[in-house]
Amino acid sequence: MKKHLILCCGALVEIRGEHVSVLTDPIVSKCPMVESLYGYRNIDRNVVNEIVERKVKELGLFCCHRVFNSKLVIPYGASEIIIVCMQDNLFDAAVTVCDGAGTVITSSPALVQEIGARLTGIVKTSPVKEIKEYIERVGGIVLEPSSARIDQVGGLKKAIDLGFARIAVTIPGFNAEQIPKLRKLEDQAGADVTIFSVCNTCAVEDMLPFIEQADLVWAGASELVRARLGHRAIMQLGVGIPVFAMTGKGRRAICTYMAKHERKMVVFRSRLPYGTLERSPRLKKSASPLINRVKRCI
């Protein structure tokens, strides 16, 4: 049976078919987004299991009946920002990761959102024929269909070889050491690459120099990212789970997204990071043991 590994609320989770196994305790105890989307105030292994089971049963994640719906939206999500920027011609392609397919290159804004909606950090995935076929049918390119390998550096190279020049690339925190490789490839090719550093809840100290080289950084529940990188950001989007723009390219992407955002908002000057304790996620233990285990799985 196909095996997939993801991170959810700082817990390592295995999915085989529709069977979900939570392999480690979550390191997040509370999260405003989890409460908003799923109704849970406190997070434990059972809650993580129920969240992932709902994603599998209702959305078909990791399964042959996978739902591709571009109308599922999370405010300030990476795929939501990418889709708006693609529609506004800021990017002409995106390199993302999809369950059952691995690294995907696409110029379709809708496909970026269909892949990214409700999807959390994929550590490892296995090929799912129906998912691959759908992606290819709507114009996406699966980097390595036979293995569903996750390789964002290889995905960026493929995108450049295909003639794309303005490219968004998502990279999870546990693979942050690939960011300098993405930058090197950008320089060599003369491309314009905007790096989205996502899934940083489990960030540890030695990841920070790599994460800082991204254009946009999702802090997740990481107090370390907030404290160490937040004050170096030039713009912040959101309060509870902030997104930090580390570069002008990152700020441009946020401003493009905000221009199309229909909800009311306030913009003001502030020292960064800006936040309030009651709206922030809470961690209950160190991420180091989890990251070590994740690295062994990759």
C-alpha positions as CSV (number, residue, x, y, z in Angstrom):
1,M,0.0,0.0,0.0
2,K,1.2,3.5,-0.9
3,K,3.0,5.3,2.0
4,H,3.0,9.0,2.6
5,L,4.6,11.1,5.4
6,I,3.5,14.6,6.4
7,L,3.8,17.0,9.3
8,C,0.7,18.3,11.0
9,C,0.8,20.5,14.0
10,G,4.4,19.5,14.5
11,A,3.6,15.8,14.5
12,L,4.9,13.2,12.0
13,V,2.0,11.4,10.4
14,E,1.9,8.4,8.1
15,I,-0.9,7.7,5.6
16,R,-1.4,4.4,3.9
17,G,-4.5,4.3,1.8
18,E,-7.1,5.8,4.1
19,H,-5.4,4.6,7.3
20,V,-3.7,7.4,9.3
21,S,-1.0,6.8,12.0
22,V,0.3,9.6,14.1
23,L,4.0,8.6,14.7
24,T,5.0,11.4,17.2
25,D,3.3,13.7,19.6
26,P,2.5,17.2,18.2
27,I,4.8,20.0,19.3
28,V,1.9,22.5,18.9
29,S,-0.5,22.7,21.8
30,K,-2.8,25.5,20.4
31,C,-3.2,27.1,17.0
32,P,-5.8,29.7,16.0
33,M,-6.0,28.3,12.4
34,V,-6.7,24.8,13.7
35,E,-9.4,26.2,15.9
36,S,-10.9,28.2,13.0
37,L,-10.8,25.4,10.5
38,Y,-11.5,22.3,12.6
39,G,-12.9,23.6,15.9
40,Y,-10.2,22.2,18.3
41,R,-8.8,24.5,21.0
42,N,-6.2,22.1,22.3
43,I,-4.1,19.8,20.2
44,D,-2.9,16.3,21.0
45,R,-2.3,13.1,19.0
46,N,-6.0,12.3,18.8
47,V,-6.8,15.7,17.4
48,V,-4.0,15.4,14.8
49,N,-5.3,12.0,13.8
50,E,-8.8,13.4,13.4
51,I,-7.6,16.4,11.3
52,V,-5.7,14.2,8.9
53,E,-8.4,11.6,8.7
54,R,-10.9,14.4,7.7
55,K,-8.5,15.6,5.0
56,V,-8.2,12.1,3.6
57,K,-11.9,11.2,3.7
58,E,-13.3,14.6,2.7
59,L,-10.7,15.8,0.3
60,G,-9.2,12.5,-0.8
61,L,-5.6,13.7,-0.1
62,F,-3.1,10.9,-0.9
63,C,-5.8,8.8,-2.5
64,C,-7.1,8.0,-6.0
65,H,-10.2,10.1,-5.4
66,R,-8.2,13.2,-4.5
67,V,-10.4,16.4,-4.7
68,F,-8.9,19.3,-6.7
69,N,-10.9,22.4,-5.7
70,S,-9.5,25.9,-6.2
71,K,-12.2,27.4,-4.1
72,L,-10.8,26.0,-0.9
73,V,-8.9,29.0,0.5
74,I,-6.8,29.8,3.6
75,P,-6.2,33.5,4.2
76,Y,-2.5,34.4,3.7
77,G,-1.6,30.9,2.5
78,A,1.3,30.4,0.1
79,S,-0.8,28.9,-2.7
80,E,-3.3,31.8,-2.3
81,I,-0.5,34.4,-2.7
82,I,1.0,32.5,-5.7
83,I,-2.2,32.2,-7.6
84,V,-2.9,36.0,-7.3
85,C,0.6,36.8,-8.3
86,M,0.4,34.5,-11.3
87,Q,-2.9,36.0,-12.4
88,D,-1.2,39.4,-12.2
89,N,1.7,38.2,-14.3
90,L,4.2,38.5,-11.4
91,F,5.1,34.8,-11.9
92,D,4.8,32.8,-15.0
93,A,5.2,29.4,-13.3
94,A,5.3,27.8,-9.9
95,V,7.2,24.8,-8.5
96,T,5.2,23.3,-5.7
97,V,4.7,19.9,-4.1
98,C,1.6,17.6,-4.4
99,D,0.7,14.5,-2.6
100,G,0.9,11.5,-4.9
101,A,3.0,13.4,-7.4
102,G,6.0,15.0,-5.6
103,T,7.4,18.1,-7.2
104,V,5.1,19.7,-9.8
105,I,5.8,22.5,-12.3
106,T,2.8,24.5,-13.6
107,S,1.8,27.7,-15.3
108,S,-1.8,27.2,-14.2
109,P,-2.8,29.4,-11.2
110,A,-5.9,27.2,-10.6
111,L,-3.8,24.1,-10.3
112,V,-1.5,25.8,-7.8
113,Q,-4.5,26.4,-5.5
114,E,-6.0,23.0,-6.2
115,I,-2.8,21.4,-5.0
116,G,-2.1,23.7,-2.1
117,A,-5.6,23.9,-0.5
118,R,-5.6,22.2,3.0
119,L,-2.2,20.5,2.2
120,T,0.5,20.7,4.9
121,G,4.2,19.8,4.8
122,I,4.8,16.7,2.8
123,V,7.9,14.9,4.0
124,K,7.7,12.0,1.5
125,T,5.0,10.8,-0.9
126,S,4.4,7.8,-3.2
127,P,3.0,7.9,-6.8
128,V,-0.8,7.9,-7.1
129,K,-1.7,7.3,-10.8
130,E,-5.0,9.2,-10.7
131,I,-3.3,12.3,-9.1
132,K,-0.5,12.3,-11.7
133,E,-3.0,11.9,-14.5
134,Y,-5.1,14.8,-13.4
135,I,-2.1,17.2,-13.0
136,E,-0.9,16.3,-16.5
137,R,-4.4,16.6,-17.9
138,V,-4.7,20.2,-16.8
139,G,-1.2,21.2,-17.9
140,G,1.0,20.5,-14.9
141,I,4.3,18.6,-15.2
142,V,5.3,16.0,-12.6
143,L,9.0,16.1,-12.2
144,E,9.4,12.4,-11.6
145,P,6.2,10.4,-12.1
146,S,7.7,7.0,-11.3
147,S,8.8,7.9,-7.8
148,A,6.9,11.1,-6.9
149,R,10.2,12.4,-5.7
150,I,10.3,15.8,-3.9
151,D,13.1,17.8,-5.4
152,Q,12.5,21.6,-5.6
153,V,16.0,22.3,-7.0
154,G,15.3,19.8,-9.8
155,G,11.9,21.3,-10.3
156,L,13.3,24.8,-10.6
157,K,15.9,23.6,-13.2
158,K,13.1,21.9,-15.1
159,A,11.0,25.1,-15.1
160,I,14.0,27.1,-16.4
161,D,14.7,24.5,-19.1
162,L,11.0,24.9,-20.1
163,G,11.6,28.6,-20.7
164,F,9.9,30.1,-17.6
165,A,11.7,33.1,-16.2
166,R,9.7,34.4,-13.3
167,I,9.2,31.5,-11.0
168,A,7.7,30.9,-7.5
169,V,9.2,28.0,-5.6
170,T,7.8,26.6,-2.3
171,I,10.3,25.0,0.1
172,P,9.5,23.5,3.5
173,G,11.6,24.4,6.5
174,F,12.9,20.9,7.0
175,N,14.5,21.2,3.5
176,A,15.7,24.8,4.0
177,E,19.3,23.8,3.2
178,Q,18.2,23.7,-0.5
179,I,17.5,27.4,-0.6
180,P,21.1,28.4,-1.3
181,K,21.0,25.9,-4.2
182,L,17.9,27.5,-5.5
183,R,19.6,30.9,-5.3
184,K,22.7,29.6,-7.1
185,L,20.5,28.2,-9.9
186,E,18.6,31.5,-10.1
187,D,21.9,33.4,-10.6
188,Q,23.3,30.9,-13.1
189,A,20.2,31.0,-15.3
190,G,19.5,34.8,-14.9
191,A,16.0,33.9,-13.7
192,D,13.7,35.8,-11.3
193,V,12.9,33.3,-8.5
194,T,10.7,34.1,-5.5
195,I,11.2,31.6,-2.7
196,F,8.4,30.8,-0.4
197,S,9.7,29.2,2.9
198,V,6.7,27.3,4.3
199,C,6.1,24.8,7.1
200,N,8.5,26.3,9.6
201,T,6.8,25.3,12.8
202,C,9.5,22.8,13.4
203,A,12.4,25.1,12.6
204,V,15.6,24.7,14.6
205,E,18.7,26.9,15.0
206,D,20.8,25.6,12.2
207,M,18.0,26.1,9.7
208,L,17.7,29.9,10.2
209,P,20.6,31.0,8.0
210,F,19.0,29.2,5.1
211,I,15.4,30.2,5.8
212,E,16.5,33.9,6.0
213,Q,17.5,33.7,2.3
214,A,13.9,33.1,1.2
215,D,11.8,36.0,0.0
216,L,8.7,35.1,2.1
217,V,8.8,33.1,5.4
218,W,5.8,31.6,7.1
219,A,6.6,31.5,10.8
220,G,4.0,28.9,11.6
221,A,4.1,28.2,15.3
222,S,7.8,28.8,15.6
223,E,8.8,31.2,18.3
224,L,12.4,30.9,17.0
225,V,11.5,32.2,13.6
226,R,9.5,35.0,15.1
227,A,12.2,36.1,17.5
228,R,15.2,35.6,15.2
229,L,14.0,36.5,11.8
230,G,10.9,38.6,12.4
231,H,12.9,41.8,13.2
232,R,14.9,41.4,10.0
233,A,11.7,41.4,7.9
234,I,10.7,44.4,5.9
235,M,7.0,43.6,6.0
236,Q,4.6,41.3,7.9
237,L,1.3,39.9,6.8
238,G,-1.0,38.6,9.5
239,V,-0.6,38.4,13.2
240,G,-1.5,35.0,14.6
241,I,0.6,33.1,12.0
242,P,2.7,35.8,10.4
243,V,4.2,35.8,7.0
244,F,7.5,37.8,6.8
245,A,8.7,39.5,3.7
246,M,12.5,39.3,3.9
247,T,13.1,41.0,0.5
248,G,11.6,43.5,-1.9
249,K,10.4,40.6,-4.1
250,G,8.6,39.2,-1.1
251,R,7.0,42.6,-0.3
252,R,5.9,42.9,-3.9
253,A,4.2,39.5,-3.8
254,I,2.4,40.5,-0.5
255,C,1.3,43.9,-1.9
256,T,0.0,42.2,-5.1
257,Y,-2.0,39.8,-3.0
258,M,-3.4,42.5,-0.8
259,A,-4.5,44.5,-3.7
260,K,-6.9,41.7,-4.7
261,H,-7.9,40.7,-1.1
262,E,-11.5,41.6,-0.4
263,R,-11.4,41.6,3.4
264,K,-11.0,44.8,5.4
265,M,-7.5,45.3,6.8
266,V,-5.3,47.9,8.6
267,V,-1.8,48.8,7.4
268,F,0.4,50.7,9.8
269,R,4.1,51.2,10.7
270,S,5.5,49.0,13.5
271,R,8.6,47.3,14.8
272,L,8.6,43.7,13.7
273,P,7.6,41.1,14.6
274,Y,4.2,42.4,15.5
275,G,2.0,40.0,17.5
276,T,-0.3,39.4,20.4
277,L,0.1,36.4,22.7
278,E,-3.6,35.4,22.7
279,R,-3.6,35.1,18.9
280,S,-0.3,33.2,18.6
281,P,0.1,29.4,18.4
282,R,1.7,27.7,21.4
283,L,4.5,25.2,21.3
284,K,4.8,22.6,24.1
285,K,8.2,21.1,23.4
286,S,11.4,21.3,21.3
287,A,11.4,20.6,17.6
288,S,14.9,19.2,17.5
289,P,14.0,15.5,18.0
290,L,11.2,15.7,15.4
291,I,13.5,17.3,12.8
292,N,16.1,14.7,13.3
293,R,13.5,12.0,12.6
294,V,12.1,13.8,9.6
295,K,15.6,14.1,8.1
296,R,16.0,10.3,8.5
297,C,12.8,9.8,6.5
298,I,13.7,12.0,3.6
